[in-house]
Amino acid sequence: MTDIVVSKKVLLQSERGSVEYGAYLEKALQKANEVLELYREFGMMGYIEYSGGRGYHVWLVMTQWIPVRYANMFCDVIERRLGKTEEGIGIEFFPNKTRLKPGKFGQTIKLPWGYHIKTGERSYFLDENGNRVTNVNLFLDSLAKNSLGALKKVLAVNLKENDKTGEKRIDIDLSAFPDTPETVLKVLKGCSLMGYLCNKAARTGYLTHFERLSILYVFGHLGEDGKQFVHTVISHTLNYQYNTTERFIRRIPEKPVSCIKLREQYKQITAECGCNCDFKRSKNCYPSPVLHAILLSNDLQKDVTIPTSRTITNEKEKKIVEELNVHKRAQELAGKILELKKQKRSIDASVLKIEKELEKLFDLVEVDCLEIELGMLVRRKKEAGYEWLIEI
């Protein structure tokens, strides 16, 4: 949400209701409309609300909860595109980037149609003509919601335009890891942090103890191929010993490390290399780089450890994999539908061609039925053309 307000300095110099104050309030509305136009340019729909206080809120309604980092990145795009604001007008974005100290509260947002605590005025939304929305139920029913996918597209396009706000990407040098198995390769390409750590081992010959464990706690859960890859990566370090690495592999934890723990440990690296995988949320399954390998197919891969609770049964794990792969499965089915429709169009065209030939034959002998080996072939008139039946 974008909050566009008349500054407190203006409020101290001009009373509410005065001509001067009204002029600034009009400027705030103009700026709100600029934000709305940006949304439309991005293919998204927003709504302007009079706050009941010093300005206007511009709301963006989403179909689901979105990560705060995406909201912050989107606000950066809006702020950059708006440019410098006029004197006397302030802009604030929700959520902001303030880091809270323990026990402290963050930003507060007044919900729509609420009373302003200082002015006593009720807030309200504006329609496309700038008039107050009076039919609240109709307005709510007609709200357009924006998807996370649409937001990501906006970020991808606009962040490319400004490298300073874009995230750094890790180019994986696969020449250091020849003949990498498909499951391992999927994680390497999908998780920029794992790509960074493996490249570091090959490039510098050094990994800290925790970096080695991070690699183990991900690739060690990809079956025998993954465990062998752990040896491959660690062998690039100067103090590699096969028996020591194998001992750590045998003592690997029951479940793979989570994305949350990795981000906590590698805050600076994940911020630079773009650690923002968006796994479909599934009950009893936590985000982990291992999921990149699991998403390879719709079947449960027996050598790959599913990042789930220890109490989950194998039967439930199969269901979780199906939930995680729902988009991939839907795409496969949609592809089959398109292919069948192409075949149907071809078949329909062939049938129409044959029916035209039959029409010529029946017109030649001036009949509407003809006995054949299959039965009586009958031609019946329809609103458009004929239908052909075989009566036995």
DRENTORKOL-527978 format. One record per residue (C-alpha): residue number from 0; residue in one letter; x, y negated, z. Coordinates in steps of 0.2 Angstrom, whole numbers, padded with zeros to 4 digits. Example, Ala and Ser with C-alpha at 12.3 -4.5 7.8 and 13.67 -1.06 7.14 Angstrom:
! residues 2
@num->0&residu->A&u->0062&v->0022&w->0039
@num->1&residu->S&u->0068&v->0005&w->0036
END
This chain:
! residues 392
@num->0&residu->M&u->0000&v->0000&w->0000
@num->1&residu->T&u->0006&v->-0018&w->-0004
@num->2&residu->D&u->0002&v->-0032&w->0008
@num->3&residu->I&u->0002&v->-0049&w->0000
@num->4&residu->V&u->0000&v->-0063&w->0012
@num->5&residu->V&u->0001&v->-0082&w->0015
@num->6&residu->S&u->0016&v->-0085&w->0026
@num->7&residu->K&u->0014&v->-0091&w->0044
@num->8&residu->K&u->0024&v->-0106&w->0040
@num->9&residu->V&u->0010&v->-0112&w->0028
@num->10&residu->L&u->-0003&v->-0107&w->0041
@num->11&residu->L&u->0006&v->-0119&w->0054
@num->12&residu->Q&u->0005&v->-0133&w->0041
@num->13&residu->S&u->-0012&v->-0130&w->0034
@num->14&residu->E&u->-0028&v->-0125&w->0043
@num->15&residu->R&u->-0038&v->-0110&w->0038
@num->16&residu->G&u->-0052&v->-0116&w->0026
@num->17&residu->S&u->-0042&v->-0132&w->0020
@num->18&residu->V&u->-0039&v->-0135&w->0002
@num->19&residu->E&u->-0021&v->-0132&w->0004
@num->20&residu->Y&u->-0023&v->-0116&w->0012
@num->21&residu->G&u->-0036&v->-0110&w->-0001
@num->22&residu->A&u->-0023&v->-0114&w->-0015
@num->23&residu->Y&u->-0010&v->-0102&w->-0007
@num->24&residu->L&u->-0023&v->-0089&w->-0004
@num->25&residu->E&u->-0027&v->-0090&w->-0023
@num->26&residu->K&u->-0009&v->-0088&w->-0027
@num->27&residu->A&u->-0009&v->-0072&w->-0015
@num->28&residu->L&u->-0023&v->-0065&w->-0025
@num->29&residu->Q&u->-0014&v->-0069&w->-0042
@num->30&residu->K&u->0001&v->-0059&w->-0035
@num->31&residu->A&u->-0011&v->-0045&w->-0030
@num->32&residu->N&u->-0017&v->-0044&w->-0048
@num->33&residu->E&u->0000&v->-0044&w->-0054
@num->34&residu->V&u->0003&v->-0028&w->-0044
@num->35&residu->L&u->-0013&v->-0021&w->-0050
@num->36&residu->E&u->-0007&v->-0024&w->-0068
@num->37&residu->L&u->0009&v->-0015&w->-0065
@num->38&residu->Y&u->-0001&v->0000&w->-0058
@num->39&residu->R&u->-0011&v->0000&w->-0075
@num->40&residu->E&u->0005&v->-0001&w->-0085
@num->41&residu->F&u->0011&v->0014&w->-0076
@num->42&residu->G&u->-0005&v->0023&w->-0080
@num->43&residu->M&u->-0011&v->0022&w->-0062
@num->44&residu->M&u->-0026&v->0015&w->-0054
@num->45&residu->G&u->-0026&v->0003&w->-0039
@num->46&residu->Y&u->-0038&v->-0007&w->-0029
@num->47&residu->I&u->-0038&v->-0025&w->-0021
@num->48&residu->E&u->-0044&v->-0028&w->-0004
@num->49&residu->Y&u->-0046&v->-0044&w->0005
@num->50&residu->S&u->-0038&v->-0041&w->0022
@num->51&residu->G&u->-0049&v->-0053&w->0032
@num->52&residu->G&u->-0034&v->-0062&w->0037
@num->53&residu->R&u->-0020&v->-0071&w->0027
@num->54&residu->G&u->-0021&v->-0062&w->0010
@num->55&residu->Y&u->-0024&v->-0046&w->0001
@num->56&residu->H&u->-0020&v->-0027&w->0001
@num->57&residu->V&u->-0017&v->-0017&w->-0015
@num->58&residu->W&u->-0021&v->0001&w->-0012
@num->59&residu->L&u->-0015&v->0016&w->-0022
@num->60&residu->V&u->-0025&v->0031&w->-0018
@num->61&residu->M&u->-0017&v->0048&w->-0020
@num->62&residu->T&u->-0023&v->0066&w->-0022
@num->63&residu->Q&u->-0012&v->0072&w->-0008
@num->64&residu->W&u->0001&v->0067&w->0005
@num->65&residu->I&u->0017&v->0062&w->-0003
@num->66&residu->P&u->0035&v->0062&w->0004
@num->67&residu->V&u->0040&v->0045&w->0011
@num->68&residu->R&u->0055&v->0044&w->0000
@num->69&residu->Y&u->0044&v->0044&w->-0015
@num->70&residu->A&u->0033&v->0030&w->-0008
@num->71&residu->N&u->0049&v->0020&w->-0004
@num->72&residu->M&u->0056&v->0022&w->-0021
@num->73&residu->F&u->0040&v->0017&w->-0029
@num->74&residu->C&u->0039&v->0001&w->-0018
@num->75&residu->D&u->0057&v->-0003&w->-0024
@num->76&residu->V&u->0051&v->-0001&w->-0042
@num->77&residu->I&u->0036&v->-0013&w->-0039
@num->78&residu->E&u->0047&v->-0025&w->-0030
@num->79&residu->R&u->0060&v->-0026&w->-0044
@num->80&residu->R&u->0047&v->-0028&w->-0057
@num->81&residu->L&u->0038&v->-0042&w->-0048
@num->82&residu->G&u->0054&v->-0052&w->-0046
@num->83&residu->K&u->0055&v->-0067&w->-0034
@num->84&residu->T&u->0039&v->-0072&w->-0026
@num->85&residu->E&u->0033&v->-0090&w->-0024
@num->86&residu->E&u->0037&v->-0100&w->-0009
@num->87&residu->G&u->0023&v->-0098&w->0005
@num->88&residu->I&u->0019&v->-0080&w->-0001
@num->89&residu->G&u->0026&v->-0065&w->0007
@num->90&residu->I&u->0025&v->-0046&w->0002
@num->91&residu->E&u->0027&v->-0031&w->0013
@num->92&residu->F&u->0026&v->-0013&w->0008
@num->93&residu->F&u->0019&v->0002&w->0017
@num->94&residu->P&u->0028&v->0013&w->0022
@num->95&residu->N&u->0044&v->0002&w->0024
@num->96&residu->K&u->0061&v->0009&w->0027
@num->97&residu->T&u->0063&v->0005&w->0045
@num->98&residu->R&u->0071&v->0018&w->0056
@num->99&residu->L&u->0062&v->0020&w->0072
@num->100&residu->K&u->0071&v->0021&w->0089
@num->101&residu->P&u->0064&v->0035&w->0101
@num->102&residu->G&u->0048&v->0029&w->0109
@num->103&residu->K&u->0045&v->0015&w->0097
@num->104&residu->F&u->0030&v->0013&w->0085
@num->105&residu->G&u->0031&v->0009&w->0066
@num->106&residu->Q&u->0020&v->-0001&w->0055
@num->107&residu->T&u->0002&v->-0003&w->0059
@num->108&residu->I&u->-0011&v->-0003&w->0045
@num->109&residu->K&u->-0029&v->-0010&w->0047
@num->110&residu->L&u->-0041&v->0002&w->0038
@num->111&residu->P&u->-0053&v->-0004&w->0025
@num->112&residu->W&u->-0069&v->-0013&w->0030
@num->113&residu->G&u->-0062&v->-0016&w->0047
@num->114&residu->Y&u->-0063&v->-0033&w->0057
@num->115&residu->H&u->-0047&v->-0043&w->0058
@num->116&residu->I&u->-0042&v->-0045&w->0076
@num->117&residu->K&u->-0038&v->-0063&w->0075
@num->118&residu->T&u->-0050&v->-0071&w->0062
@num->119&residu->G&u->-0065&v->-0059&w->0066
@num->120&residu->E&u->-0068&v->-0057&w->0047
@num->121&residu->R&u->-0072&v->-0040&w->0040
@num->122&residu->S&u->-0061&v->-0035&w->0025
@num->123&residu->Y&u->-0068&v->-0029&w->0009
@num->124&residu->F&u->-0064&v->-0023&w->-0008
@num->125&residu->L&u->-0065&v->-0033&w->-0024
@num->126&residu->D&u->-0072&v->-0026&w->-0040
@num->127&residu->E&u->-0065&v->-0028&w->-0058
@num->128&residu->N&u->-0072&v->-0046&w->-0059
@num->129&residu->G&u->-0065&v->-0051&w->-0042
@num->130&residu->N&u->-0082&v->-0051&w->-0033
@num->131&residu->R&u->-0085&v->-0043&w->-0017
@num->132&residu->V&u->-0090&v->-0024&w->-0017
@num->133&residu->T&u->-0107&v->-0022&w->-0009
@num->134&residu->N&u->-0111&v->-0004&w->-0013
@num->135&residu->V&u->-0098&v->0004&w->-0003
@num->136&residu->N&u->-0105&v->0022&w->-0006
@num->137&residu->L&u->-0104&v->0020&w->-0025
@num->138&residu->F&u->-0087&v->0012&w->-0024
@num->139&residu->L&u->-0080&v->0027&w->-0014
@num->140&residu->D&u->-0088&v->0039&w->-0026
@num->141&residu->S&u->-0080&v->0031&w->-0041
@num->142&residu->L&u->-0062&v->0030&w->-0033
@num->143&residu->A&u->-0049&v->0035&w->-0045
@num->144&residu->K&u->-0035&v->0046&w->-0037
@num->145&residu->N&u->-0017&v->0047&w->-0043
@num->146&residu->S&u->-0007&v->0063&w->-0043
@num->147&residu->L&u->0011&v->0066&w->-0036
@num->148&residu->G&u->0016&v->0071&w->-0054
@num->149&residu->A&u->0010&v->0054&w->-0061
@num->150&residu->L&u->0020&v->0046&w->-0048
@num->151&residu->K&u->0036&v->0056&w->-0052
@num->152&residu->K&u->0035&v->0051&w->-0070
@num->153&residu->V&u->0034&v->0033&w->-0066
@num->154&residu->L&u->0049&v->0035&w->-0055
@num->155&residu->A&u->0059&v->0045&w->-0068
@num->156&residu->V&u->0056&v->0032&w->-0081
@num->157&residu->N&u->0059&v->0017&w->-0071
@num->158&residu->L&u->0074&v->0023&w->-0061
@num->159&residu->K&u->0083&v->0027&w->-0078
@num->160&residu->E&u->0081&v->0009&w->-0082
@num->161&residu->N&u->0091&v->0004&w->-0067
@num->162&residu->D&u->0106&v->0016&w->-0062
@num->163&residu->K&u->0109&v->0006&w->-0046
@num->164&residu->T&u->0093&v->0013&w->-0039
@num->165&residu->G&u->0094&v->0030&w->-0047
@num->166&residu->E&u->0100&v->0045&w->-0038
@num->167&residu->K&u->0117&v->0053&w->-0043
@num->168&residu->R&u->0116&v->0070&w->-0051
@num->169&residu->I&u->0128&v->0084&w->-0049
@num->170&residu->D&u->0134&v->0092&w->-0065
@num->171&residu->I&u->0138&v->0110&w->-0061
@num->172&residu->D&u->0155&v->0116&w->-0069
@num->173&residu->L&u->0149&v->0134&w->-0072
@num->174&residu->S&u->0166&v->0138&w->-0080
@num->175&residu->A&u->0172&v->0141&w->-0062
@num->176&residu->F&u->0158&v->0154&w->-0060
@num->177&residu->P&u->0158&v->0165&w->-0076
@num->178&residu->D&u->0144&v->0178&w->-0078
@num->179&residu->T&u->0134&v->0171&w->-0064
@num->180&residu->P&u->0118&v->0182&w->-0061
@num->181&residu->E&u->0101&v->0174&w->-0066
@num->182&residu->T&u->0094&v->0172&w->-0048
@num->183&residu->V&u->0110&v->0164&w->-0042
@num->184&residu->L&u->0111&v->0152&w->-0057
@num->185&residu->K&u->0093&v->0147&w->-0054
@num->186&residu->V&u->0098&v->0141&w->-0036
@num->187&residu->L&u->0114&v->0133&w->-0042
@num->188&residu->K&u->0104&v->0123&w->-0055
@num->189&residu->G&u->0089&v->0119&w->-0044
@num->190&residu->C&u->0098&v->0114&w->-0028
@num->191&residu->S&u->0110&v->0100&w->-0031
@num->192&residu->L&u->0117&v->0102&w->-0013
@num->193&residu->M&u->0122&v->0120&w->-0017
@num->194&residu->G&u->0129&v->0115&w->-0033
@num->195&residu->Y&u->0140&v->0101&w->-0025
@num->196&residu->L&u->0147&v->0113&w->-0011
@num->197&residu->C&u->0151&v->0127&w->-0024
@num->198&residu->N&u->0159&v->0114&w->-0035
@num->199&residu->K&u->0169&v->0107&w->-0021
@num->200&residu->A&u->0176&v->0124&w->-0017
@num->201&residu->A&u->0182&v->0127&w->-0035
@num->202&residu->R&u->0188&v->0109&w->-0036
@num->203&residu->T&u->0197&v->0106&w->-0020
@num->204&residu->G&u->0200&v->0124&w->-0013
@num->205&residu->Y&u->0193&v->0118&w->0004
@num->206&residu->L&u->0177&v->0120&w->0013
@num->207&residu->T&u->0173&v->0117&w->0031
@num->208&residu->H&u->0167&v->0131&w->0042
@num->209&residu->F&u->0149&v->0124&w->0041
@num->210&residu->E&u->0150&v->0122&w->0022
@num->211&residu->R&u->0155&v->0140&w->0021
@num->212&residu->L&u->0140&v->0145&w->0032
@num->213&residu->S&u->0128&v->0135&w->0022
@num->214&residu->I&u->0133&v->0144&w->0006
@num->215&residu->L&u->0132&v->0161&w->0015
@num->216&residu->Y&u->0114&v->0157&w->0023
@num->217&residu->V&u->0107&v->0153&w->0005
@num->218&residu->F&u->0116&v->0165&w->-0007
@num->219&residu->G&u->0118&v->0179&w->0005
@num->220&residu->H&u->0099&v->0181&w->0005
@num->221&residu->L&u->0099&v->0184&w->-0014
@num->222&residu->G&u->0103&v->0203&w->-0013
@num->223&residu->E&u->0119&v->0210&w->-0019
@num->224&residu->D&u->0122&v->0198&w->-0033
@num->225&residu->G&u->0121&v->0184&w->-0020
@num->226&residu->K&u->0133&v->0192&w->-0008
@num->227&residu->Q&u->0145&v->0194&w->-0022
@num->228&residu->F&u->0143&v->0176&w->-0027
@num->229&residu->V&u->0148&v->0171&w->-0009
@num->230&residu->H&u->0164&v->0180&w->-0011
@num->231&residu->T&u->0167&v->0172&w->-0028
@num->232&residu->V&u->0164&v->0154&w->-0021
@num->233&residu->I&u->0175&v->0157&w->-0005
@num->234&residu->S&u->0189&v->0165&w->-0015
@num->235&residu->H&u->0192&v->0148&w->-0022
@num->236&residu->T&u->0198&v->0142&w->-0005
@num->237&residu->L&u->0216&v->0143&w->0000
@num->238&residu->N&u->0213&v->0154&w->0016
@num->239&residu->Y&u->0200&v->0166&w->0009
@num->240&residu->Q&u->0201&v->0184&w->0016
@num->241&residu->Y&u->0189&v->0197&w->0009
@num->242&residu->N&u->0187&v->0206&w->0026
@num->243&residu->T&u->0183&v->0190&w->0035
@num->244&residu->T&u->0170&v->0184&w->0022
@num->245&residu->E&u->0162&v->0202&w->0022
@num->246&residu->R&u->0161&v->0202&w->0041
@num->247&residu->F&u->0151&v->0186&w->0040
@num->248&residu->I&u->0140&v->0193&w->0027
@num->249&residu->R&u->0136&v->0208&w->0037
@num->250&residu->R&u->0131&v->0196&w->0052
@num->251&residu->I&u->0120&v->0185&w->0041
@num->252&residu->P&u->0104&v->0179&w->0050
@num->253&residu->E&u->0088&v->0187&w->0046
@num->254&residu->K&u->0080&v->0172&w->0037
@num->255&residu->P&u->0088&v->0159&w->0025
@num->256&residu->V&u->0092&v->0141&w->0030
@num->257&residu->S&u->0079&v->0128&w->0027
@num->258&residu->C&u->0080&v->0113&w->0017
@num->259&residu->I&u->0076&v->0102&w->0032
@num->260&residu->K&u->0092&v->0109&w->0042
@num->261&residu->L&u->0103&v->0106&w->0027
@num->262&residu->R&u->0097&v->0088&w->0025
@num->263&residu->E&u->0100&v->0085&w->0043
@num->264&residu->Q&u->0118&v->0092&w->0042
@num->265&residu->Y&u->0122&v->0084&w->0025
@num->266&residu->K&u->0113&v->0067&w->0026
@num->267&residu->Q&u->0125&v->0057&w->0016
@num->268&residu->I&u->0128&v->0070&w->0002
@num->269&residu->T&u->0109&v->0074&w->0000
@num->270&residu->A&u->0106&v->0055&w->-0002
@num->271&residu->E&u->0119&v->0054&w->-0015
@num->272&residu->C&u->0116&v->0070&w->-0025
@num->273&residu->G&u->0097&v->0069&w->-0025
@num->274&residu->C&u->0090&v->0082&w->-0014
@num->275&residu->N&u->0072&v->0081&w->-0018
@num->276&residu->C&u->0065&v->0098&w->-0023
@num->277&residu->D&u->0046&v->0099&w->-0022
@num->278&residu->F&u->0041&v->0116&w->-0018
@num->279&residu->K&u->0022&v->0120&w->-0017
@num->280&residu->R&u->0018&v->0121&w->0001
@num->281&residu->S&u->0012&v->0138&w->0007
@num->282&residu->K&u->0006&v->0144&w->0024
@num->283&residu->N&u->0020&v->0153&w->0034
@num->284&residu->C&u->0033&v->0149&w->0021
@num->285&residu->Y&u->0046&v->0135&w->0024
@num->286&residu->P&u->0056&v->0126&w->0010
@num->287&residu->S&u->0073&v->0133&w->0007
@num->288&residu->P&u->0085&v->0133&w->-0009
@num->289&residu->V&u->0081&v->0152&w->-0010
@num->290&residu->L&u->0064&v->0148&w->-0017
@num->291&residu->H&u->0072&v->0143&w->-0033
@num->292&residu->A&u->0076&v->0161&w->-0036
@num->293&residu->I&u->0059&v->0168&w->-0030
@num->294&residu->L&u->0050&v->0156&w->-0043
@num->295&residu->L&u->0059&v->0166&w->-0057
@num->296&residu->S&u->0044&v->0178&w->-0058
@num->297&residu->N&u->0027&v->0182&w->-0051
@num->298&residu->D&u->0033&v->0198&w->-0043
@num->299&residu->L&u->0041&v->0200&w->-0026
@num->300&residu->Q&u->0059&v->0203&w->-0028
@num->301&residu->K&u->0065&v->0215&w->-0016
@num->302&residu->D&u->0083&v->0210&w->-0014
@num->303&residu->V&u->0078&v->0191&w->-0011
@num->304&residu->T&u->0074&v->0186&w->0007
@num->305&residu->I&u->0057&v->0176&w->0007
@num->306&residu->P&u->0059&v->0161&w->0019
@num->307&residu->T&u->0044&v->0165&w->0030
@num->308&residu->S&u->0040&v->0168&w->0048
@num->309&residu->R&u->0048&v->0184&w->0055
@num->310&residu->T&u->0031&v->0190&w->0060
@num->311&residu->I&u->0024&v->0190&w->0042
@num->312&residu->T&u->0021&v->0207&w->0034
@num->313&residu->N&u->0027&v->0213&w->0017
@num->314&residu->E&u->0009&v->0212&w->0011
@num->315&residu->K&u->0007&v->0194&w->0016
@num->316&residu->E&u->0024&v->0190&w->0008
@num->317&residu->K&u->0018&v->0196&w->-0009
@num->318&residu->K&u->0003&v->0185&w->-0007
@num->319&residu->I&u->0014&v->0170&w->-0003
@num->320&residu->V&u->0025&v->0173&w->-0019
@num->321&residu->E&u->0009&v->0173&w->-0029
@num->322&residu->E&u->0004&v->0156&w->-0021
@num->323&residu->L&u->0021&v->0149&w->-0025
@num->324&residu->N&u->0021&v->0155&w->-0043
@num->325&residu->V&u->0003&v->0149&w->-0046
@num->326&residu->H&u->0008&v->0135&w->-0058
@num->327&residu->K&u->0020&v->0147&w->-0068
@num->328&residu->R&u->0006&v->0160&w->-0069
@num->329&residu->A&u->-0007&v->0147&w->-0074
@num->330&residu->Q&u->0005&v->0141&w->-0088
@num->331&residu->E&u->0007&v->0158&w->-0094
@num->332&residu->L&u->-0011&v->0161&w->-0095
@num->333&residu->A&u->-0014&v->0144&w->-0103
@num->334&residu->G&u->-0001&v->0149&w->-0116
@num->335&residu->K&u->-0010&v->0165&w->-0120
@num->336&residu->I&u->-0027&v->0156&w->-0122
@num->337&residu->L&u->-0019&v->0144&w->-0135
@num->338&residu->E&u->-0011&v->0159&w->-0144
@num->339&residu->L&u->-0028&v->0168&w->-0145
@num->340&residu->K&u->-0037&v->0152&w->-0150
@num->341&residu->K&u->-0025&v->0151&w->-0165
@num->342&residu->Q&u->-0028&v->0169&w->-0169
@num->343&residu->K&u->-0047&v->0166&w->-0168
@num->344&residu->R&u->-0046&v->0151&w->-0180
@num->345&residu->S&u->-0037&v->0162&w->-0192
@num->346&residu->I&u->-0049&v->0176&w->-0191
@num->347&residu->D&u->-0064&v->0164&w->-0192
@num->348&residu->A&u->-0057&v->0157&w->-0208
@num->349&residu->S&u->-0055&v->0175&w->-0215
@num->350&residu->V&u->-0073&v->0179&w->-0210
@num->351&residu->L&u->-0080&v->0163&w->-0218
@num->352&residu->K&u->-0070&v->0167&w->-0234
@num->353&residu->I&u->-0077&v->0185&w->-0235
@num->354&residu->E&u->-0095&v->0178&w->-0231
@num->355&residu->K&u->-0093&v->0166&w->-0246
@num->356&residu->E&u->-0089&v->0181&w->-0257
@num->357&residu->L&u->-0104&v->0190&w->-0251
@num->358&residu->E&u->-0115&v->0175&w->-0255
@num->359&residu->K&u->-0109&v->0175&w->-0273
@num->360&residu->L&u->-0113&v->0194&w->-0275
@num->361&residu->F&u->-0131&v->0192&w->-0267
@num->362&residu->D&u->-0134&v->0177&w->-0277
@num->363&residu->L&u->-0129&v->0186&w->-0293
@num->364&residu->V&u->-0142&v->0200&w->-0291
@num->365&residu->E&u->-0154&v->0188&w->-0282
@num->366&residu->V&u->-0157&v->0199&w->-0267
@num->367&residu->D&u->-0156&v->0196&w->-0248
@num->368&residu->C&u->-0153&v->0214&w->-0243
@num->369&residu->L&u->-0142&v->0228&w->-0251
@num->370&residu->E&u->-0140&v->0246&w->-0246
@num->371&residu->I&u->-0122&v->0251&w->-0242
@num->372&residu->E&u->-0114&v->0266&w->-0234
@num->373&residu->L&u->-0114&v->0258&w->-0217
@num->374&residu->G&u->-0133&v->0254&w->-0218
@num->375&residu->M&u->-0143&v->0240&w->-0224
@num->376&residu->L&u->-0133&v->0224&w->-0227
@num->377&residu->V&u->-0145&v->0209&w->-0223
@num->378&residu->R&u->-0143&v->0191&w->-0227
@num->379&residu->R&u->-0153&v->0179&w->-0216
@num->380&residu->K&u->-0155&v->0160&w->-0218
@num->381&residu->K&u->-0149&v->0149&w->-0204
@num->382&residu->E&u->-0150&v->0130&w->-0201
@num->383&residu->A&u->-0132&v->0130&w->-0209
@num->384&residu->G&u->-0128&v->0144&w->-0220
@num->385&residu->Y&u->-0132&v->0162&w->-0218
@num->386&residu->E&u->-0130&v->0176&w->-0205
@num->387&residu->W&u->-0125&v->0194&w->-0210
@num->388&residu->L&u->-0132&v->0209&w->-0201
@num->389&residu->I&u->-0131&v->0228&w->-0204
@num->390&residu->E&u->-0147&v->0237&w->-0200
@num->391&residu->I&u->-0145&v->0256&w->-0197
END
